[in-house]
């Protein structure tokens, strides 16, 4: 049932964003009196689930849910079936001035950005914002191994980041990974405060290690999820097991357990759990990636105290714009990780996108994820790859600057190359999703 709920949210979210994106092309095309032959949600390779023709445009829903498109007369696009041998007609894309064609091509990206920013504004106005003040993390933070090497300790309370008290202390990892925080002031469990400078490559070190930096400490850890094909599943762990000791040493916090796991590559670990009032001993050996395949049951009220802020209409506009900007900036800032060996294996397809949605229908989280996806789609679409909007924009900018348009033959070949690249990436990303689902990663 959970997968159906996630799938429904994914399809609805993408359908909304695809239609609005294509409207971003459709509206300026019609405004500049350019003929639009088709407007489709999803692709209609071979046949359509639904179609209707109004005026010069056929509107429809395709059967292949990999996106959508508008087919503009006189434009070399992914259909590759536009006839360019005939004389250009006034209603064709190729007959319009370059600046008009540029507006038509960037329209989809502009709409995606506007939609993403507008949704963030709406979220703040309707639901407000939950946040955690510094010092309100009940048992402090668990510092990952990378952060421990820098000087942080388990149980630290984060007081300031780059000399300022953060509005939401739960954003500490974003400050490090996205905004390149230079220093963090903490209150150690022994009562002493310390200002700890962060090395310049902290973000890359965390990414390469697959660590989050800081997470709230979880007391009396209970297992919530066990992946049956992973070491924990094979060792007999079950949902609801409370971890009370590891290798004979009492465990009070989740990080006390995970730290032993991270130090026990290919080494058997003896774990004591409490199940139905009885103590059991389970032996488990972490895999090559120092994972055993369990997730902890997180009770937010036990690990931090939330505060809430409501936003007025005009206040939500400014703050919502800030949320949208931070999302866009963050995605661009983290794009560098894609070009690392680890990043290339972390790419996700529709399965990864669907996994962003909650297991139960929640409109607030639905719109939050939709806003983020909208902004990500805007960035991805403007990349200068032929077959994407950014590829068309690149060639149009070349035409505007040089005064000479690329030949139809060149544009057709570029479109084919771009489509090969995109389909290759699509197969690779979704293949990784399938692989991760099979091996339980």
Steps between C-alpha positions, in 0.01 A plus 500: 500500500784738584652464153162583343469817710854606410435420134175698495671803652787474251267479197283788622800718579672436167174542307445843654857608431512359146176674398614831648845465340350437157263793549815707545584417138143496370389845620786706350485290183133587457567862597757527221250334260701179469302188416499232772407166348493287818481550878556172687530380856728194477623362169268347240744266326272299272170593662330731751287425804297809422503771237282780375562765235402860553591743228847427368617315814454137604482461879562157649636264762761249394560155645871541576539706823849635434410865457294701255540730201359766275563450128562839342480533123832570332715397793753218511412312817493149645238387247749555214208499257475869418533560128770763446543465122197716422496877503465648852146606580412807713346284776808280539752518780792537259340811348490690826773740615767339718393696809145367470626144459719549807201611710301198379784262597570642847130523584482151653797556729367840609162348586663219702695757701193715559293197603768377742539840665122553514443163669757582768318829564168314523645241740616766744173694479277192549703277733769723642835351597616264775855557619738404781685765697865448598512311829164331446647172374432292811812283506716705265629388164672184386816606316590283202852350480615778263379766744653319797841519333458877476431524874126459551359262761185294539259700714615842376246781494545731201495865606618701200590446135745751353450719803119516475235315695309294242125550467458124464783295647382200294636679193859451617573238232367731227727777629798266463417321175337785308610833642856401597491582871844601629460442874258360758484588867384214723427426862671171588338249739758601767361854500784666308439703185732481200518677165607238244618610153395276209751394233412622149435148373263401781203476262685270261637289786147448635364418155775249423444333839123494451446687827255772602730683738263540793184321608304537826595233752237228532461348846388139567518406130231273358512346154235632259604339171701189417607423145470119473774458238755698705716362787255606774210323331702183459613523864141503626441864592131598513301821507450612862827355630657734756879500491633485856862388455768444235795268557403490866504880547170668598343722232302810594517689169468390137839647409670277760374205296574642154855604597582136574345394169713757314814358660417134434546438129469126435516442875218333695320725748298356789184704557268463801139594428184510709206333324163445668665539841769241426869563432642341186855483366540554125826477304533722194788582266498839323546489123775665297322835529477469880123459488272234644163616365300637792332833568421639841154599624517879538265666748548871436354607834769302679797652316414868453245768587335680209390860479258633238482822302196622308543732201279780379427539130774751418751338739444164331590652163845614611578191707360267233724663242794435735405131530478471122833673450669275758359192326631613161835609640534177695433280198752693292757491782466123540507430127878470527455173689350338189843511334665283767522121494259474792267762355467315171360198687264712708294627208133407529210463260125490553540259791725742685265791427201297619689413817501870589126487566356379834338159552171667595329774305600834646417814302760714672780256420356440151522868412841535664641217287324638191659843554844343529451280191375801302816697575721198428323447166561864412872461565529168318307628198722804455817289479661556157429150371339462156139370532460696826373857507851609591636352178256700291580811705873448440457489122266800504749704702767404247270623221425828678868570573646386167209604280507160331271207579636141513390291203196273521732204436715595799198556725352162402825319576537687828144404592574133433818511709315673782222241495755217515665665801167558677366149440834358613484700823137401546579130465805533726315687777199271503726195471674615820159531668422140407842381616465678836154351546633149434805519727323710764721808493 
